[in-house]
Amino acid sequence: MANGFGAEVTMAKLQLICDDILNLQGDGLVCPAHKHLIRGRGLSAQIYDRAGKALVSECLQQPECAVGEARLTGAPGLAVSYLLHTVTPQWSSGDQWGAEAVAQLRCCYRSVLALARAHGMRRLLFPALGAGTNRFPHQIAAHQGLEVLREAQDDFETLTVCLHSPAALAEWRQVDARFFGRR
């Protein structure tokens, strides 16, 4: 689209896919993290297994990471240049702490995006933050994640949310269509 000055303005492509996130290419891959940046469960374990001792060594040099914050490391053995580690909140079944967990999940996305901007990243890969071992329902995780990603999409070339199953992809697409008008 032209901006009136003869230059092209490109909008980020926010895409939802189902694939193996570890085989995708980009500038940065978001890794759900433990506060001490040690090997966790789920996707975190897969990333650490693939990246090996070089990642462990680099993570030992990082300060503790609180829920909602993000840290940057290299990504040895992966198809991306960087890992953006973020500590996601634990879903507590929507009890009295549910609103706090939702706000913290949004902070995870915002912290990752700020770190990516600061390091000139243009293509980011996101898992369904919080919806894995931390048990956020996909509908809630999708709404929070998509809202924050849509706010930031003009700053990036591509923002890819890679889901681990066709069912999860369907839920994210349903939320996207219902709340953001994308089909």
N, CA, C and O of each residue as an XYZ file, in Angstrom:
732
protein
N       0.850     -1.166      0.000
C       0.000      0.000      0.000
C       0.896      1.228      0.000
O       1.901      1.258      0.709
N       0.551      2.231     -0.776
C       1.349      3.456     -0.856
C       0.979      4.359      0.314
O      -0.163      4.380      0.773
N       1.985      5.109      0.785
C       1.732      5.979      1.924
C       1.524      7.434      1.518
O       1.480      8.315      2.376
N       1.395      7.696      0.208
C       1.195      9.068     -0.252
C       2.496      9.759     -0.605
O       2.474     10.837     -1.198
N       3.620      9.174     -0.261
C       4.926      9.742     -0.561
C       5.687      8.887     -1.562
O       6.897      9.048     -1.720
N       4.991      7.979     -2.240
C       5.621      7.156     -3.249
C       6.335      5.928     -2.695
O       6.857      5.130     -3.473
N       6.375      5.754     -1.388
C       7.052      4.595     -0.785
C       6.013      3.550     -0.402
O       4.862      3.873     -0.109
N       6.429      2.333     -0.412
C       5.532      1.246     -0.014
C       5.562      1.080      1.499
O       6.625      1.146      2.116
N       4.427      0.871      2.074
C       4.309      0.576      3.496
C       3.904     -0.889      3.593
O       2.877     -1.285      3.042
N       4.693     -1.687      4.283
C       4.347     -3.097      4.409
C       3.836     -3.365      5.809
O       4.376     -2.860      6.793
N       2.802     -4.156      5.879
C       2.228     -4.541      7.164
C       2.771     -5.912      7.524
O       3.021     -6.748      6.656
N       2.942     -6.121      8.785
C       3.417     -7.427      9.233
C       2.391     -8.483      8.879
O       1.184     -8.239      8.871
N       2.892     -9.621      8.598
C       2.010    -10.743      8.344
C       1.928    -11.540      9.641
O       2.897    -12.182     10.046
N       0.781    -11.495     10.280
C       0.537    -12.269     11.484
C      -0.077    -13.579     11.021
O      -1.187    -13.604     10.490
N       0.651    -14.659     11.225
C       0.155    -15.938     10.721
C       0.028    -16.958     11.836
O       0.805    -16.975     12.791
N      -0.966    -17.800     11.684
C      -1.227    -18.903     12.599
C      -1.020    -20.186     11.811
O      -1.651    -20.390     10.774
N      -0.132    -21.056     12.302
C       0.161    -22.299     11.593
C       0.266    -23.457     12.579
O       0.366    -23.253     13.789
N       0.243    -24.660     12.048
C       0.485    -25.866     12.838
C       1.688    -26.555     12.197
O       1.633    -26.977     11.042
N       2.777    -26.662     12.963
C       4.018    -27.213     12.428
C       4.944    -27.508     13.602
O       4.581    -27.312     14.762
N       6.142    -27.981     13.283
C       7.181    -28.153     14.293
C       7.959    -26.841     14.348
O       8.737    -26.541     13.442
N       7.755    -26.073     15.388
C       8.350    -24.743     15.499
C       9.884    -24.786     15.436
O      10.516    -23.811     15.029
N      10.472    -25.900     15.833
C      11.933    -25.995     15.837
C      12.525    -26.102     14.432
O      13.731    -25.934     14.255
N      11.697    -26.377     13.449
C      12.179    -26.472     12.068
C      11.914    -25.210     11.260
O      12.285    -25.139     10.088
N      11.280    -24.218     11.867
C      10.951    -22.979     11.157
C      12.110    -21.997     11.228
O      12.897    -22.012     12.175
N      12.206    -21.141     10.211
C      13.254    -20.126     10.171
C      12.698    -18.775     10.569
O      11.538    -18.461     10.304
N      13.534    -17.985     11.204
C      13.164    -16.642     11.616
C      14.354    -16.005     12.297
O      15.431    -16.597     12.376
N      14.156    -14.799     12.786
C      15.222    -14.132     13.537
C      15.240    -14.601     14.980
O      16.307    -14.791     15.565
N      14.057    -14.788     15.553
C      13.964    -15.180     16.945
C      12.850    -16.167     17.204
O      11.792    -16.118     16.578
N      13.107    -17.063     18.137
C      12.133    -18.061     18.580
C      11.868    -17.821     20.062
O      12.804    -17.710     20.854
N      10.612    -17.741     20.430
C      10.244    -17.514     21.826
C      10.220    -18.853     22.552
O       9.558    -19.802     22.130
N      10.962    -18.903     23.657
C      11.095    -20.116     24.457
C      10.422    -19.917     25.809
O      10.842    -19.055     26.580
N       9.377    -20.702     26.115
C       8.806    -20.649     27.462
C       9.899    -21.060     28.455
O      10.547    -22.092     28.280
N      10.095    -20.257     29.484
C      11.288    -20.434     30.319
C      10.975    -20.655     31.799
O       9.897    -20.324     32.294
N      11.952    -21.221     32.471
C      12.009    -21.297     33.933
C      12.727    -20.035     34.396
O      13.561    -19.508     33.660
N      12.431    -19.541     35.579
C      13.021    -18.272     36.016
C      14.551    -18.280     36.064
O      15.173    -17.221     35.984
N      15.155    -19.448     36.190
C      16.618    -19.535     36.195
C      17.166    -19.900     34.826
O      18.354    -20.190     34.687
N      16.304    -19.888     33.812
C      16.662    -20.229     32.434
C      17.331    -21.592     32.343
O      18.325    -21.772     31.638
N      16.769    -22.538     33.066
C      17.227    -23.920     32.979
C      16.222    -24.701     32.137
O      15.122    -24.222     31.860
N      16.609    -25.890     31.741
C      15.744    -26.736     30.924
C      14.424    -26.975     31.662
O      14.408    -27.414     32.812
N      13.334    -26.680     30.981
C      12.017    -26.897     31.565
C      11.363    -28.125     30.969
O      12.021    -29.115     30.652
N      10.057    -28.034     30.826
C       9.282    -29.127     30.241
C       8.787    -28.697     28.862
O       8.978    -27.548     28.462
N       8.167    -29.595     28.154
C       7.541    -29.270     26.877
C       8.514    -28.703     25.859
O       9.593    -29.252     25.637
N       8.113    -27.582     25.234
C       8.937    -26.959     24.200
C      10.295    -26.546     24.743
O      11.302    -26.680     24.048
N      10.341    -26.053     25.956
C      11.621    -25.675     26.564
C      12.594    -26.854     26.555
O      13.759    -26.692     26.193
N      12.132    -28.018     26.944
C      12.992    -29.206     26.958
C      13.483    -29.539     25.555
O      14.648    -29.891     25.370
N      12.603    -29.430     24.570
C      12.993    -29.714     23.190
C      14.060    -28.741     22.702
O      15.006    -29.142     22.025
N      13.909    -27.474     23.042
C      14.887    -26.463     22.639
C      16.231    -26.747     23.290
O      17.259    -26.729     22.613
N      16.241    -27.007     24.585
C      17.498    -27.268     25.290
C      18.152    -28.549     24.786
O      19.377    -28.618     24.678
N      17.355    -29.555     24.480
C      17.914    -30.798     23.957
C      18.604    -30.564     22.620
O      19.674    -31.117     22.367
N      18.001    -29.753     21.770
C      18.582    -29.491     20.453
C      19.786    -28.550     20.543
O      20.786    -28.755     19.855
N      19.695    -27.531     21.379
C      20.763    -26.524     21.464
C      21.965    -26.999     22.275
O      23.090    -26.569     22.020
N      21.743    -27.869     23.233
C      22.840    -28.483     23.971
C      23.557    -27.595     24.973
O      23.013    -26.609     25.470
N      24.793    -27.979     25.252
C      25.588    -27.337     26.308
C      25.882    -25.868     26.050
O      26.019    -25.090     26.995
N      25.980    -25.479     24.792
C      26.252    -24.077     24.484
C      25.139    -23.174     25.022
O      25.414    -22.097     25.551
N      23.888    -23.610     24.887
C      22.770    -22.827     25.412
C      22.774    -22.829     26.932
O      22.561    -21.788     27.554
N      23.012    -23.969     27.528
C      23.059    -24.062     28.985
C      24.110    -23.105     29.537
O      23.862    -22.388     30.506
N      25.276    -23.100     28.914
C      26.368    -22.227     29.350
C      25.981    -20.754     29.245
O      26.247    -19.977     30.163
N      25.360    -20.368     28.141
C      24.952    -18.978     27.960
C      23.859    -18.588     28.962
O      23.857    -17.469     29.475
N      22.946    -19.498     29.234
C      21.856    -19.207     30.171
C      22.371    -19.020     31.599
O      21.791    -18.257     32.373
N      23.444    -19.705     31.944
C      24.023    -19.555     33.283
C      24.549    -18.143     33.532
O      24.706    -17.722     34.678
N      24.817    -17.420     32.451
C      25.329    -16.048     32.563
C      24.216    -15.002     32.700
O      24.484    -13.829     32.961
N      22.982    -15.438     32.524
C      21.850    -14.519     32.545
C      21.316    -14.325     33.963
O      21.389    -15.239     34.784
N      20.776    -13.133     34.256
C      20.125    -12.938     35.555
C      18.784    -13.679     35.591
O      18.224    -14.031     34.553
N      18.293    -13.900     36.790
C      16.982    -14.537     36.961
C      15.939    -13.767     36.160
O      16.040    -12.550     36.000
N      14.953    -14.471     35.668
C      13.905    -13.882     34.834
C      12.560    -14.071     35.540
O      12.104    -15.198     35.731
N      11.944    -12.979     35.916
C      10.647    -13.048     36.598
C       9.528    -13.331     35.604
O       9.705    -13.157     34.398
N       8.393    -13.761     36.102
C       7.220    -13.997     35.259
C       6.904    -12.705     34.504
O       6.821    -11.627     35.093
N       6.730    -12.839     33.194
C       6.405    -11.691     32.355
C       7.603    -10.991     31.752
O       7.437    -10.173     30.847
N       8.796    -11.279     32.219
C      10.006    -10.672     31.665
C      10.556    -11.553     30.550
O      10.056    -12.652     30.313
N      11.592    -11.063     29.865
C      12.222    -11.827     28.787
C      13.735    -11.637     28.824
O      14.239    -10.599     29.254
N      14.444    -12.664     28.365
C      15.904    -12.640     28.262
C      16.280    -13.134     26.868
O      15.541    -13.898     26.248
N      17.442    -12.687     26.383
C      17.904    -13.030     25.050
C      19.165    -13.873     25.112
O      20.089    -13.565     25.865
N      19.204    -14.947     24.311
C      20.427    -15.746     24.153
C      20.563    -16.098     22.675
O      19.658    -15.868     21.873
N      21.706    -16.656     22.346
C      21.881    -17.228     21.018
C      21.014    -18.469     20.905
O      20.351    -18.873     21.861
N      21.029    -19.073     19.711
C      20.182    -20.241     19.453
C      20.999    -21.326     18.742
O      20.717    -21.664     17.592
N      22.009    -21.867     19.428
C      22.853    -22.875     18.772
C      22.041    -24.093     18.335
O      21.205    -24.601     19.081
N      22.305    -24.547     17.116
C      21.636    -25.742     16.613
C      20.211    -25.539     16.137
O      19.547    -26.503     15.755
N      19.729    -24.307     16.151
C      18.358    -24.017     15.726
C      18.368    -23.177     14.448
O      19.401    -22.616     14.082
N      17.240    -23.091     13.781
C      17.123    -22.371     12.511
C      16.827    -20.885     12.706
O      16.356    -20.218     11.785
N      17.100    -20.372     13.894
C      16.911    -18.953     14.205
C      18.216    -18.411     14.775
O      19.096    -19.177     15.169
N      18.332    -17.097     14.817
C      19.535    -16.475     15.371
C      19.487    -16.340     16.888
O      20.507    -16.446     17.569
N      18.279    -16.104     17.405
C      18.137    -15.830     18.835
C      16.993    -16.618     19.460
O      16.033    -17.010     18.797
N      17.137    -16.831     20.761
C      16.046    -17.322     21.591
C      15.632    -16.188     22.510
O      16.474    -15.528     23.119
N      14.348    -15.970     22.603
C      13.791    -14.980     23.517
C      13.063    -15.770     24.599
O      11.962    -16.271     24.370
N      13.660    -15.878     25.751
C      13.120    -16.672     26.856
C      12.146    -15.807     27.655
O      12.461    -14.668     27.998
N      10.978    -16.342     27.945
C      10.021    -15.619     28.785
C       9.358    -16.594     29.749
O       9.010    -17.715     29.379
N       9.192    -16.155     30.971
C       8.585    -16.991     32.004
C       7.088    -16.718     32.017
O       6.638    -15.629     32.373
N       6.329    -17.732     31.621
C       4.879    -17.583     31.553
C       4.244    -17.934     32.899
O       4.781    -18.741     33.657
N       3.092    -17.319     33.185
C       2.403    -17.615     34.440
C       1.721    -18.981     34.388
O       1.475    -19.537     33.318
N       1.433    -19.489     35.551
C       0.687    -20.746     35.694
C      -0.793    -20.419     35.736
O      -1.208    -19.557     36.511
N      -1.605    -21.089     34.918
C      -3.049    -20.895     34.956
C      -3.596    -21.575     36.200
O      -3.237    -22.714     36.500
N      -4.456    -20.885     36.916
C      -4.995    -21.423     38.161
C      -6.504    -21.600     38.079
O      -7.218    -21.327     39.044
N      -6.986    -22.053     36.940
C      -8.402    -22.378     36.743
C      -9.339    -21.196     36.878
O     -10.509    -21.375     37.215
N      -8.857    -20.000     36.624
C      -9.738    -18.838     36.642
C     -10.169    -18.416     38.022
O     -11.177    -17.723     38.163
N      -9.432    -18.816     39.056
C      -9.782    -18.427     40.416
C      -9.420    -16.958     40.660
O      -9.268    -16.194     39.706
N      -9.283    -16.567     41.898
C      -9.036    -15.165     42.234
C      -7.741    -14.621     41.653
O      -7.574    -13.405     41.563
N      -6.809    -15.504     41.254
C      -5.545    -15.047     40.680
C      -5.567    -15.074     39.157
O      -4.568    -14.746     38.516
N      -6.689    -15.459     38.578
C      -6.796    -15.572     37.123
C      -6.510    -14.271     36.392
O      -5.820    -14.276     35.373
N      -7.027    -13.159     36.894
C      -6.810    -11.867     36.237
C      -5.331    -11.492     36.262
O      -4.817    -10.925     35.298
N      -4.653    -11.803     37.348
C      -3.216    -11.510     37.436
C      -2.439    -12.364     36.430
O      -1.514    -11.874     35.782
N      -2.812    -13.628     36.303
C      -2.132    -14.508     35.350
C      -2.328    -14.019     33.916
O      -1.398    -14.079     33.111
N      -3.519    -13.539     33.590
C      -3.798    -13.010     32.256
C      -2.924    -11.779     31.995
O      -2.333    -11.658     30.922
N      -2.840    -10.875     32.958
C      -1.999     -9.677     32.807
C      -0.525    -10.075     32.643
O       0.194     -9.477     31.842
N      -0.084    -11.068     33.392
C       1.307    -11.523     33.275
C       1.577    -12.148     31.907
O       2.658    -11.968     31.346
N       0.603    -12.880     31.371
C       0.772    -13.470     30.049
C       0.941    -12.372     29.000
O       1.785    -12.485     28.111
N       0.147    -11.322     29.101
C       0.292    -10.190     28.180
C       1.680     -9.565     28.313
O       2.278     -9.159     27.317
N       2.184     -9.488     29.528
C       3.533     -8.951     29.756
C       4.592     -9.807     29.064
O       5.579     -9.275     28.556
N       4.399    -11.113     29.039
C       5.342    -11.997     28.345
C       5.467    -11.576     26.888
O       6.574    -11.400     26.379
N       4.331    -11.416     26.221
C       4.347    -11.009     24.815
C       4.994     -9.635     24.651
O       5.828     -9.446     23.766
N       4.620     -8.688     25.487
C       5.165     -7.327     25.363
C       6.671     -7.305     25.622
O       7.407     -6.602     24.929
N       7.129     -8.062     26.606
C       8.571     -8.102     26.912
C       9.362     -8.702     25.762
O      10.424     -8.196     25.400
N       8.846     -9.775     25.190
C       9.507    -10.408     24.050
C       9.566     -9.446     22.869
O      10.611     -9.301     22.237
N       8.459     -8.794     22.573
C       8.418     -7.867     21.445
C       9.377     -6.695     21.649
O      10.045     -6.276     20.703
N       9.454     -6.169     22.854
C      10.377     -5.065     23.140
C      11.829     -5.514     22.958
O      12.637     -4.783     22.385
N      12.156     -6.687     23.434
C      13.514     -7.216     23.299
C      13.844     -7.455     21.822
O      14.955     -7.167     21.376
N      12.894     -7.972     21.084
C      13.102     -8.210     19.648
C      13.330     -6.888     18.907
O      14.222     -6.796     18.064
N      12.535     -5.877     19.218
C      12.723     -4.562     18.589
C      14.111     -4.012     18.899
O      14.801     -3.504     18.015
N      14.505     -4.118     20.151
C      15.801     -3.576     20.580
C      16.979     -4.238     19.869
O      18.052     -3.646     19.761
N      16.783     -5.453     19.388
C      17.854     -6.183     18.704
C      17.617     -6.307     17.201
O      18.261     -7.114     16.530
N      16.700     -5.514     16.681
C      16.484     -5.438     15.244
C      15.880     -6.669     14.594
O      16.039     -6.874     13.391
N      15.200     -7.478     15.358
C      14.572     -8.675     14.791
C      13.317     -8.288     14.023
O      12.575     -7.395     14.433
N      13.085     -8.971     12.904
C      11.934     -8.676     12.057
C      10.971     -9.851     11.927
O       9.792     -9.655     11.630
N      11.468    -11.089     12.148
C      10.642    -12.292     11.966
C      10.696    -13.123     13.241
O      11.740    -13.675     13.589
N       9.562    -13.209     13.934
C       9.503    -13.906     15.222
C       8.580    -15.114     15.166
O       7.559    -15.112     14.479
N       8.969    -16.142     15.908
C       8.194    -17.378     16.016
C       7.737    -17.541     17.464
O       8.552    -17.542     18.386
N       6.448    -17.675     17.648
C       5.851    -17.830     18.975
C       5.157    -19.179     19.098
O       4.451    -19.592     18.178
N       5.344    -19.875     20.218
C       4.442    -20.991     20.527
C       3.193    -20.381     21.180
O       3.099    -19.162     21.320
N       2.261    -21.205     21.569
C       1.074    -20.734     22.291
C       1.498    -20.522     23.747
O       1.317    -21.400     24.591
N       2.058    -19.360     24.025
C       2.593    -19.093     25.367
C       1.546    -19.354     26.447
O       0.408    -18.895     26.348
N       1.941    -20.084     27.461
C       1.081    -20.384     28.596
C       0.153    -21.566     28.392
O      -0.337    -22.136     29.368
N      -0.103    -21.952     27.138
C      -1.105    -22.985     26.858
C      -0.538    -24.400     26.886
O      -1.273    -25.367     26.690
N       0.746    -24.524     27.124
C       1.342    -25.853     27.202
C       1.301    -26.374     28.625
O       0.229    -26.602     29.184
N       2.463    -26.557     29.198
C       2.542    -27.134     30.542
C       1.980    -26.213     31.627
O       1.713    -26.668     32.740
N       1.795    -24.919     31.317
C       1.218    -24.004     32.310
C      -0.299    -23.921     32.239
O      -0.919    -23.190     33.011
N      -0.902    -24.668     31.312
C      -2.332    -24.985     31.276
C      -3.329    -23.845     31.039
O      -4.488    -23.963     31.434
N      -2.912    -22.758     30.412
C      -3.905    -21.751     30.020
C      -4.818    -22.384     28.984
O      -4.325    -23.068     28.088
N      -6.118    -22.186     29.068
C      -7.000    -22.643     27.994
C      -6.622    -21.909     26.696
O      -6.338    -20.712     26.724
N      -6.618    -22.612     25.580
C      -6.205    -21.996     24.317
C      -7.029    -20.759     23.979
O      -6.492    -19.795     23.434
N      -8.320    -20.769     24.291
C      -9.162    -19.617     23.972
C      -8.654    -18.354     24.686
O      -8.618    -17.276     24.093
N      -8.270    -18.492     25.938
C      -7.779    -17.340     26.706
C      -6.376    -16.963     26.240
O      -6.090    -15.784     26.030
N      -5.505    -17.946     26.079
C      -4.141    -17.678     25.612
C      -4.160    -17.009     24.244
O      -3.400    -16.073     23.996
N      -5.028    -17.491     23.357
C      -5.116    -16.932     22.009
C      -5.585    -15.480     22.043
O      -5.008    -14.623     21.373
N      -6.619    -15.207     22.813
C      -7.140    -13.839     22.852
C      -6.072    -12.868     23.347
O      -5.870    -11.810     22.752
N      -5.399    -13.220     24.419
C      -4.374    -12.330     24.977
C      -3.198    -12.167     24.012
O      -2.752    -11.051     23.747
N      -2.708    -13.277     23.498
C      -1.567    -13.226     22.594
C      -1.870    -12.467     21.316
O      -1.086    -11.613     20.902
N      -2.996    -12.768     20.685
C      -3.335    -12.115     19.422
C      -3.565    -10.620     19.592
O      -3.202     -9.832     18.719
N      -4.159    -10.230     20.696
C      -4.383     -8.801     20.910
C      -3.058     -8.042     21.000
O      -2.908     -6.983     20.390
N      -2.107     -8.574     21.748
C      -0.809     -7.909     21.883
C      -0.036     -7.958     20.563
O       0.576     -6.967     20.165
N      -0.062     -9.098     19.890
C       0.661     -9.215     18.621
C       0.086     -8.286     17.558
O       0.838     -7.698     16.781
N      -1.222     -8.147     17.516
C      -1.841     -7.239     16.540
C      -1.431     -5.791     16.794
O      -1.236     -5.024     15.851
N      -1.300     -5.411     18.081
C      -0.873     -4.050     18.416
C       0.539     -3.779     17.912
O       0.868     -2.638     17.589
N       1.370     -4.801     17.840
C       2.789     -4.636     17.491
C       3.118     -5.014     16.056
O       4.261     -4.848     15.631
N       2.166     -5.509     15.308
C       2.484     -6.104     14.011
C       3.146     -5.145     13.019
O       3.898     -5.600     12.157
N       2.898     -3.861     13.106
C       3.516     -2.925     12.166
C       5.027     -2.810     12.352
O       5.724     -2.321     11.462
N       5.535     -3.252     13.490
C       6.966     -3.170     13.774
C       7.757     -4.360     13.251
O       8.982     -4.382     13.363
N       7.071     -5.356     12.677
C       7.737     -6.596     12.289
C       7.340     -7.018     10.880
O       6.286     -6.636     10.371
N       8.200     -7.806     10.270
C       7.909     -8.377      8.954
C       6.910     -9.524      9.079
O       5.896     -9.551      8.382
N       7.201    -10.467      9.970
C       6.267    -11.565     10.229
C       6.259    -11.912     11.711
O       7.294    -11.922     12.378
N       5.081    -12.191     12.192
C       4.868    -12.715     13.534
C       4.111    -14.020     13.333
O       2.961    -14.015     12.895
N       4.752    -15.127     13.650
C       4.160    -16.435     13.422
C       3.858    -17.093     14.755
O       4.740    -17.233     15.602
N       2.612    -17.494     14.937
C       2.245    -18.301     16.094
C       2.116    -19.723     15.574
O       1.261    -20.024     14.741
N       2.983    -20.592     16.084
C       3.024    -21.974     15.633
C       2.394    -22.865     16.701
O       2.910    -22.984     17.813
N       1.277    -23.486     16.347
C       0.548    -24.345     17.268
C       0.981    -25.791     17.092
O       1.415    -26.191     16.011
N       0.863    -26.565     18.148
C       1.357    -27.943     18.149
C       0.355    -28.974     17.637
O       0.714    -30.133     17.424
N      -0.899    -28.564     17.436
C      -1.898    -29.527     16.963
C      -2.938    -28.815     16.107
O      -3.153    -27.612     16.255
N      -3.585    -29.563     15.210
C      -4.671    -28.970     14.419
C      -5.810    -28.442     15.305
O      -6.425    -27.429     14.971
N      -6.092    -29.102     16.405
C      -7.157    -28.639     17.307
C      -6.811    -27.278     17.917
O      -7.662    -26.392     17.998
N      -5.548    -27.119     18.347
C      -5.116    -25.833     18.908
C      -5.165    -24.745     17.836
O      -5.593    -23.622     18.103
N      -4.728    -25.081     16.628
C      -4.777    -24.122     15.521
C      -6.224    -23.685     15.266
O      -6.482    -22.501     15.051
N      -7.148    -24.612     15.290
C      -8.558    -24.283     15.070
C      -9.067    -23.328     16.148
O      -9.809    -22.394     15.843
N      -8.681    -23.551     17.397
C      -9.116    -22.656     18.478
C      -8.562    -21.255     18.295
O      -9.290    -20.278     18.473
N      -7.279    -21.134     17.942
C      -6.671    -19.828     17.733
C      -7.321    -19.120     16.547
O      -7.568    -17.916     16.604
N      -7.597    -19.854     15.482
C      -8.251    -19.246     14.320
C      -9.662    -18.781     14.670
O     -10.111    -17.734     14.203
N     -10.353    -19.559     15.489
C     -11.701    -19.175     15.913
C     -11.662    -17.872     16.709
O     -12.487    -16.985     16.490
N     -10.713    -17.753     17.625
C     -10.571    -16.523     18.414
C     -10.212    -15.356     17.495
O     -10.758    -14.261     17.634
N      -9.307    -15.587     16.571
C      -8.893    -14.532     15.643
C     -10.086    -14.027     14.836
O     -10.265    -12.819     14.680
N     -10.895    -14.941     14.327
C     -12.065    -14.558     13.535
C     -13.105    -13.837     14.396
O     -13.669    -12.825     13.981
N     -13.350    -14.357     15.579
C     -14.408    -13.800     16.435
C     -14.076    -12.410     16.961
O     -14.926    -11.519     16.949
N     -12.837    -12.223     17.423
C     -12.483    -10.969     18.080
C     -11.749     -9.977     17.200
O     -11.762     -8.777     17.475
N     -11.104    -10.462     16.138
C     -10.268     -9.577     15.339
C     -10.646     -9.566     13.867
O      -9.981     -8.920     13.058
N     -11.718    -10.283     13.514
C     -12.236    -10.236     12.160
C     -11.422    -10.957     11.113
O     -11.623    -10.728      9.920
N     -10.498    -11.830     11.521
C      -9.695    -12.560     10.544
C     -10.252    -13.950     10.374
O     -10.614    -14.606     11.350
N     -10.322    -14.394      9.156
C     -10.814    -15.730      8.855
C      -9.754    -16.537      8.193
O      -9.982    -17.700      7.860
